Amino acid sequence: MGLEGVAKLVLGIGVGLLVLGGLLYLAAKLGWTRLPGDFVYRGKNVTVYIPIGLMVVVSVVGSLILYLFSRR
């Protein structure tokens, strides 16, 4: 892979991150910050947030995208 290939890879990753950031921003504006299945523990001096629902959604969407791109 030459310099041109690396440049295309970096640009592709950058565009992907830009799209992901836009989607996360849109999700926050729509109020999708807390999904069913998210675990929140509020103690006396600590708060623990584990976004299990979001992890499931991201996993399913990522799997679908990889499946679609891997088919030829």
WOSUL-V692566 format. One record per residue. N is the residue number from 0. D_FIRST is the distance of its C-alpha to the first C-alpha in whole Angstrom. Layout:
BEGIN
n=N d_first=D_FIRST
n=N d_first=D_FIRST
END
This chain:
BEGIN
n=0 d_first=0
n=1 d_first=4
n=2 d_first=7
n=3 d_first=8
n=4 d_first=6
n=5 d_first=7
n=6 d_first=10
n=7 d_first=11
n=8 d_first=10
n=9 d_first=13
n=10 d_first=15
n=11 d_first=15
n=12 d_first=16
n=13 d_first=19
n=14 d_first=20
n=15 d_first=20
n=16 d_first=22
n=17 d_first=24
n=18 d_first=25
n=19 d_first=26
n=20 d_first=28
n=21 d_first=30
n=22 d_first=31
n=23 d_first=32
n=24 d_first=34
n=25 d_first=36
n=26 d_first=37
n=27 d_first=38
n=28 d_first=40
n=29 d_first=41
n=30 d_first=43
n=31 d_first=40
n=32 d_first=40
n=33 d_first=42
n=34 d_first=42
n=35 d_first=44
n=36 d_first=43
n=37 d_first=42
n=38 d_first=44
n=39 d_first=46
n=40 d_first=48
n=41 d_first=50
n=42 d_first=52
n=43 d_first=54
n=44 d_first=51
n=45 d_first=48
n=46 d_first=46
n=47 d_first=44
n=48 d_first=42
n=49 d_first=39
n=50 d_first=38
n=51 d_first=38
n=52 d_first=39
n=53 d_first=36
n=54 d_first=33
n=55 d_first=35
n=56 d_first=34
n=57 d_first=30
n=58 d_first=30
n=59 d_first=31
n=60 d_first=29
n=61 d_first=26
n=62 d_first=27
n=63 d_first=28
n=64 d_first=25
n=65 d_first=22
n=66 d_first=25
n=67 d_first=24
n=68 d_first=21
n=69 d_first=20
n=70 d_first=23
n=71 d_first=22
END
